[in-house]
């Protein structure tokens, strides 16, 4: 167990749950939950946030860095779509869940199952939708009828009553816009004197929840929101161009810069340039669900390359709405491993431009042409849960992700359920940081020293070195030797030292999740995925170098990949932009649907039968941020 920090005073106006969260900073907390989970706790919106407490050094401060596991994409009852799914978990409760508390799924009466993490998270950003906060917060209420905002000027108006009466899968955005026009006097709440105070109150509650949950050296919270912009995809179809906006400190806008007021990514970035106390925001914007973007997620208009490079430091590669790593063509699978919780061609158009690897490759082409890479993005995973249950990624106990719509096994595996194919419990983000503080973890985001997993807490480190002789894999204190020798971690840029004639090497170290549970297993494969600009043709090339483990897998492994300038198993061409990232696979384990089929055997016997689409094994995995060479 790590040493605990000193107690931090909290305002007497903070809710009871806030005090409980603060108290947890002063007592030891078990790594595993108690045998009898605590009852779900109701929370009230807390007052405006205060500055984060100053921290100089934590007991576990480590110059070689620690792996911290978290979630940067979580929705609560303050997101209107989650509210319609009967989610009633508020931000304070979601932070409590991340710390080990139990919450109830679909908490509107009578409520769904109670769920709890088997291990707490290290950090969390709650990313409620910035759009329609006025209606959600101004009209929403707890199950007992208590308003989210007791001062709402329209809580009892008929359209507000109707808004909070919507339940289940009845989300209608056209109707929502109509209600907002009626209640606010305009579709754009930024222009509404009536709705601005409600939005500001909601935003202050989000900030205060993050402030109350912050526990330096043990748990980090980030003020954040989702910019939920729908764009026009290939063929004119509506596409997902959403981004999560994560702030590195407490200097945030008075109201979120939403997509109603800032309908393009360029206008969002411009708003962040001057929206925090009259100056630039210390923020990053993270694209997610590129697999649902119909080819639009990585389109950077000419002239916006520097803006994108400034804010778009990370990209979400995996979450509950499927994998976004790479394009999979069943007719010609150049990388069959891309077919992992894959929705392309199932519920979405199978567009090659919608995937992260393609986006990274597009960045290489821009680098070659303009000497700037606007798509130099590190890798994270997330849940995107709409239950207020961040990090709830266990396959064998997954309670769904959209409230009452999928809060029971029979609902999730129904023949008509979209969840039955590519949907899944989601993933987690991992940051390599010296200590668990907001500054240290956000700095890891900025330098892209991050990676993603599909749920299990696999540990992965990747370094580039010019040393061709030292056996760094034999270092018992890895990565001490390679760091001392000047090795560069994931997220870095390769530079060629003066007079250097040898080839660079990539070293990948990986260790399995040490916990015992049905979705955790030994490691089966370590891949190096590489892409580069062919110096002869100017086109992008890619290949995957695979290193497989013996039967049964291994608990830990270390692989060395020499990047041969002459080509071969791994390549490097001086003067040609390239990137390299690692992908680590577990030995196969049962997917969530296998466990649901056991719990609801009559719900879908055809697909649950041997060979059925629900009776499948999957290779859980991790993906590192790339190391780039950008001459």
N, C-alpha and C positions, 0 to 999 in steps of 0.2 A: 504493500500500500504506500502511496505517496503521502508525504507530510501535508497537513492541511494549513491553509493560510489563516491569518488573524481574522476575527469577526469584523464585518463592515457595517457601520451604522446605516439604517434605512429609515426614511421618513415615516412618521407615525401615521400618515395618510395612506400608505401602501396597503393593499388588500391582505387578507389573512394568508392567502397562498403565497404572496410575495414574501411575507415574513417567514413562512415555512421554507421557501427556497433559500432565503438568506441564512436561516438557522442551519441548513444543511452544510454551509461552508464552515461551520464551527464544530462539527461532529464527524466522526468517521462514517463512511458510507460503504456498504458491502458491494463487492463487485458483481454479485449475483443477487436477484431479488429474494425477498423472504418467501417462505413456503406459502404463507397466506398473503396475497397482494392486498395493499391498502385499498379502501373504497375510493372511487373517483371523487375528486374535490372540485367544487364549483369555484370559479374565479370571477372577480369583477375587474373592469378596466382600471388600471393604475394611473396615477397622475403623471405629469410630464417628466421626461427623463432628466437625470443629472449627469454630470461628467463622470467618466469612468475613473475608478480609483487608481492611483498611481502605483505601479509595481516595478521594482528594479530587478529582482531576481527571484525565481521560484526554487523550491528545494530540488526539483528534478531538472533544473536548467542544464542543458547538454549542448556544447558547441558542435557536436556531430549531429545534433537534431534528433527529436523524437517524432514518431508517427502519431498524429492525432486524427481521430475518426469523427466525422460529423455529417451534417446534412445542410445543404444550402438551398433547399426547395421544399417548403412545407406550407400548407394552407390550413387555416382554422375557420371558425364560424364567422370571422371578419371578412372572409371571401364569400361573395354572394352565391356563387355556384355551390360551394361547400355547405352554405346555409340551407340551400334548397335540397341538398342531399341529407338533411336533418342532422348535420354535424353541429354540435353545440360546444365543442372544445374551444375555449378562448386562448389568446396568445399565452397568457400566464400559465394555463394548464399544459399547453404544448411544451413550454420550457420545462415544466415539472415532469412531463412524460420523458423528455430527453434525459432527465436526471434520475429516472428510475421509478417515477410514480405511475400508477395505473390510471387509465382513462376509459371511458365508455364510447364505443363506436355508435354513431347515429343517436346522439344523446337526447334528441327530442322524444317525448313520451311515446311508447313505453321504453324505448332505448334498445340498443343492440348489445353485443358481447363486450366484456371488459378485456383489455389487452395491456401488456406491459413488456418493456424491453428486458432481455436477459443480461445486458450490460449497458450502462449509461453511455451516452455520447460525450465527446469532448468539446464539441462546438455546434452551434445551430444558428441559422438565419431563418426567421419566419418571413415568408414572401407572399403575404396576402395580396390579392389583385388590387392594383391602385384604382382601377375603374370601378365605379358603382359603390364606392365606400359610403357615399351619402345615403344611399338606399339601404345598404346592409347594416350600417351602424345606426342610422337614424330610424330605421323601421324594425330592426332585429330585436329579439328578446330571448332571455333564458327560458328553459322549459316551464318555469313557474310564472312566466309573464313579465318578469322584471326587464325593463328596457335596457339595451346596451347603453343608450344615451338618454338618461332621464330628462335632459334639457332639449331633446329633439323637438323642433317646432312643428313637425308633421307626423309624429308617432301615431296619433289617433285618426289621421285622415284615411278615408276609404282605400285609396290606392296603397297606402302604407300597410294597412291591415291586410290587404290582398297580397302584398309582397311577402310578408312574413307567413302567410298561409300556404305559400307554394311549398310543396314537399315532393320527395321522391325524384323521379326523372322528368320534371316538368319545367326545366330551365328554358326560357324563351327570351333571347336577347332583344328581339324586336319589341316585345312587350316591356322588357326592362328599360329600354330607351324611352318608350312612351311614358312609363311611370316616372322616370327621371325628369323628363320635360315637364310633367305635371307638377311634381313636387318641388323641383328646383327652378322652374321657369325657363330652363334651357337644357339641352342635351349635354352641354359642356359645363360641368360644375365649377370650373375656374371662373366662369362669368356670373356666378350666382351668389348674391349676398346671403341668400337663405341657406344654401348648402355648404358654403365655404367653412363656416364654423363647425358644422357637423364633421366634415372631412378632417379638419384640423384636430378635432377632439379624438377622432379615431386614430389618426396618425400619432398623436401624443400618447395614446394608450399603447400603441405598438412600441414606441420608444421606451416608455416607462416599464413595460414588461421586459424588454431587453436589458434595461438598467438593473432591474431587480434580480434578474436571473444571473447576471454577470458575477462570476466567482473566480477571481484571478488565481491562476495556478491550478485550477481544477475544472472550470467550465467557462467557455467563451460564448457570448451572444453577439450577434451582429444586427444592427438596424437594417432593414431591407424591405423590398417589395417586388412584386412582379409587374413589369410593363407588358400588358397583354394585348399585343397588336396583331390583328389579323391582316394579312397582306394577300396580294393576288399571285397565285402560283402559276407554274407552267400550264398552259391550256386554259387559263382564266379562272381556275378553281380557287376557292378560298384556301389559304394556307396559314400555317402557324409560324409567326415570326416573333415569338415571345422572347423576352430577356428578363433575367432576374438582376435587380440592381442591389448591390451589396455595398454598404458604407463601412469605411475603415475606422470611423470615429463617431462622435456624437454631433458633429457639425453637419446637419442634414437640412434639406429644404423645409419650408414651412408646410408645404403639402407635397405629396409625391408628384413628380412629373409624369402624368399618365399618358396613355396613347390617344385619349380623346383630345387633349390639348397639344400633344406632341406625337403626331401620327406617323413619323418616320424615325428610323434609327438616328439619322443625322440631327433631327430636332431634339431627340432625347439627349444626345451627347452635348449639344449646344446648351440645353437647359442645365446639364450637370456642370458645364464650364463656369457658370456664374450663379448657380442656384443655392449655394450654401453660405449664408451670412454675406451675401454679395460677392463672393469669390468662388473659386473652383471647388468642387466636391472631391473628397478623397474616396473615390468609388470605382467599382468595376461593373461591367454589364456582361452577363453570362447567357449566351444563346442556349435554348434547350429545345428538345423534341425536333431537332433538325430533320429527323426521319418523317415528320409530318409537314414539312415546309414546302413540299412540291417544288423543290429545287431553289428556294429563295433564301434559305438561312444564311448563306455565305456570299450573297451578292453585296459587294461594297461599291457604291457609285464612285466614278472618277472624281477625284478631289477630296474624298473622305478617307483616304488611306491612313493618314496620320491620326485622324480622330479615332478610327477603329483600333489602331495600334495602341493608342493611349488608354482606352477603356476596356477593350475586349481581350482581357488577359487569359480567360478561361472559357471552356465550353463543356457542356454537360453531354457525356457520351452514352449514358445509360440511365433509365428511370422506369417507372412502372408502365409507361406507354411505349415500351419497347427499346431495342438497341439501336444506336445511331452510329456505331463505329464505321461500318463500311458497307458498300453496295454488294448485294448478293443476287446473282443471276442464276436461277435454277438450271437454265439451259446451258450455261457456260460458267460454272463456278470457279473463278480464278483463285478465290480464297474461301473454301467451304466453311471455315470457322466464322465467317461473317454471319452465318445463319443461326443467330442466337437471339431468341425472343424477338423475331423479325416480323415487322408488320408490313413491309413493302410488298405490294402485290397481294396482300391479304385484306387489310382494311384501308390501305393507302396506296396511291400510285407508287410504283417501284422506280423512283427517279434517282439515277446515280449521283446527281448534284445535291442530294439531300443528306449526305453522310459526312461525318467528321473527317475521315481520311481524305475524301475528295476536297473538302474545304481547306485542309492543310496543304494539299497539293496545289490548289488554286493560289494559295499564298506564295508558294515557291515561284510560280509563274510571274506573279506581280513583282516579287523580289528581283527576278531576272530582268524584268522590263524597266522597273522604276527604282530599284534599290531600296524598297521598303516592303515589308511583309505585313499587310493589315490583318492577316489571319494566323498570326503566331500565337496560338492558343494552347494553354495547358489543359490538362484533362481532369475532370471530376465526375463523380456519379451523384445521384440524388434519388429521393423517393417521389417527389411531387404528390405526396399523399394529400387528400382532401378530408382526412379524418383528424388532423391535428396530432398525428402519431409519427413524428420524424424518426428515421432510422429503423422502422419496423419492417425489416427485410427477411425475416426467417421464412423459409419456404413451408415448413411443417406446421406453423401456427399463424400464417398470414390471415388476417381478418378482412381483407379487401382494402380498397383505397378510396371509394366514393360513397361512403356513408351507407344509407339504407338500400342503395341500389345493389350492393354486392356484399352485404354483411353476414351472409350465411353461405355454407358450401354449395347448397343446391342452386343458389342464385349465380354463383361464380362459374359453375360448370354446366349450366343450362345450355342446351343446344343452340339457343338464340343469343347467348352471352358473348359480347365482343371480347370479354376478358379471357375466353377459353384458349386463344392462340398465342398472341404475342404479349399480352399484358402480364404483369408479374409484380412481385413485392418491391422492386426498385433496388437502387444501389446506395452507396455511401461515397462521400468525398474524404480524401486523406491528405493532410498537409504535413510536410516535414518542417518542423519549427523547433527553435531552441527551447521554448517553454510554452505553456498553455496560457497565453495572454492575447488580448485582441491585437495589439501591435505586432507581436511575433507571428501569429497565424495569418493576419492580413498581409504581412510582408512576404510570407510564403506564397500567398495567392498572386501577389504582384510579380514575383520572380518565377512563377509557374512551377514551383517545386511541390507538385501535387500529383495525385493519381486517383483512380477510381477503382472500386470493386463492385461486383454485382450483388453484394451483401456480406459474404464472409470477410472477416478481417485479415485478409492476406497481407503480408508485409512485403514490399518490393522496393529495392533501391537500384538505381541505374547511374553509372558514371562513365564519362569519356576520359581517356588518358592517351598520351603519346608513348608511354612506357610499354615496350613490347616484351620485356623480359621478366618483370616481377610477377609472381603468382599472387595477385591480390586476393584471389578466392581463398587462399590458405590463411588469410589474416584472421585470427580468432576474435579480433575486435573490429571486424569490418564495420564501417569503411575507413578506419583510422589511417591505414597506410596509404590508401589511394587518395584520400583528402590531403594528407601531408605531402604527397607527390604532385599535388596540383590538379587532381581529378575534378572534373566538372559534373555536377549533379543534373538530374532531369530538369528540364526547363531552361537549360543554359544554351549558349551559342559557342560553337567550336571556333577557335582561332588557331591559325597555323603559326607556330613560333618561327622566328627568323632562323634560317638555315636548317629547318626541319626537313628531313628526307624520308622518314619512315611513315608508316600508315597509322592512323588512329585506331584505338580499340574501344569497344563498348563492353563494360562489365555489368552484368545483371545478377543481383542477389535476391532470392525470394524465399519466404518461409510461410508455411501454412498457418491458418488460423488455429491457435492452440486449443480452442474450446471443443468439446465433444457435443455434437448435435447432428441430426440427419442430413443437413445440407452442407456440412463441412467435411472435407476429406483431404488426403494428401495431394501434392502437386503432380501433375501429369506431363506438363509441357511448358517450355519457355520459348517464346517466339521473339525474334527481332523483326519488326516491320519497318521497312525503309522505302523512301521515295526520293527521287532526284530528277533534276533536269538533265536530260541526255545532251552532252556537249556537241554531239554530231547533228542532232535533229532539232534540238530546242524543245522537244516534247517531254512530258512527265513520264517517268518509268517508276514502277514499284515492284517489290518482291517481299516475300516472307521467308525468313530463315528459321526453321523449326528445330528445336532440340527436345527430344522426348525422353521421359524418364523410364526406368524399368517397370515391369508390371507391378501394379499396386501403388505406384507413385512414391514420392519422397516427401519428407517433412520439410527439408530445406535444400536449396540448390543454388549453385553459382555458375554462371556461364560467361565465357569470354568470346567476343565476336571481333575478329580483326577485319577492318574495313579495307579491302584490297583495292588500290587504285586501278589495277588491271582488270577488275571485274572478278566474278566468282561467287562464292557463297554470300558475301556481303561486299558492298561497293562504296567507294568514295572517289570523287573527282574534284580535285582542286579547281576552284573557279566556278563550279556548278552548284547552285543551291540544293540542299538536301535536308532531310530530317530522318530521325530514327526513334522509334518507341518500342517498349517491351509490352508483350501480352503474355500473361501467365495463366494457365488453365489448371483447374482442379481435375482429379479423376471424377467421372460422372456420378451424380447423385440424383435422387428423385426430385422432379419439379413439384411446385405447390399443388398442381392439379391432381397428382397421384394421391396426396393426402386427402384432398377434398373428395375424390372418388371413393376413398375408404369410408369417409364420414357420411356421404350421401350416395350410397350405391345404386339407388333407383333413379337418381336425377338424370343420368345420361349414360346408360349402360353400354351403348354402342361405342362412344368415344372413350369410355373408361376401360373397355376390354383390351386385352393384349394386342398391341399393334395399333390401337386407337390413338388419336391425336392428343388425348389427355394423359395417356399412359406412357410417359416419356421420361428419359433421363437427360440431364443437361450438364454441361461443364461450366460451373461457376468460374469466375475469372477476375483478373485485375488488368488494368491498362495504365501504363505510365504516361506522364507528359513526355513529349519528344525532347530530344536534344537536336538542335538545328545547326546547320552550317549555312550561313547567309553572307556570301562574299559580295 
